[in-house]
Amino acid sequence: MAHDRCPIRPARPEDAEALIGMMRALAACEGYLPRFRVTARDLRTRAFGPGAQCGILVAQGEGGRLAGYAVWLVQAFTFDLRPTVTLKELFVDAAYRNRGIAADLFAHLRREAECIGAGQITWLVLPTNVGAKRLYRRFGGAPDPDWEHWRLALPEVSTEG
């Protein structure tokens, strides 16, 4: 299939509504939509400007529509005194799949990681997502044989008073 490239760029605050739509689609696909709480306002507050808590790359589709996105976090240093970049979400809209957009987003993320001197990029994959595993293997990724993914769910804190 021909590779219809979409330009990759950093997300901007005006992308927040479209990003939330894609994030909700990913949440539905991965089974956590009922717990999804992020709003466009939250995203504008946490992802843009001074003190941004994450980085977001977007693939710009036809007519200004977003075709996909990647969200990542940076842990300042670990055992090797180098940052670790954690890919939190990689999503391509169904209308844009099979065009190499996920590969382009990942390649841009890799360049971002290399620019900050990161020692590694990490990410999680649903055990049943065979397509994602195949994609990530093409990028040179592999399951981490040294670590298991663990978590402790904490109760939700009410902000109403």
Buried (B, 14 or more C-beta within 10 A) or exposed (E): EEEEEBEBEEBEEEBBEBBBEBBEBBBEEBEEEEEBEBEBEEBBBEBBEEEEEBBBBBBBBEEEEBBBBBBBEBEEEEEEEBBBBBBBBBBBBEEBEEBBBBBBBBEBBBEBBEEEEBBBBBBEBEEEBEEBBEBBEEBEBEEEEEEEEEEEEEEEEEEEE
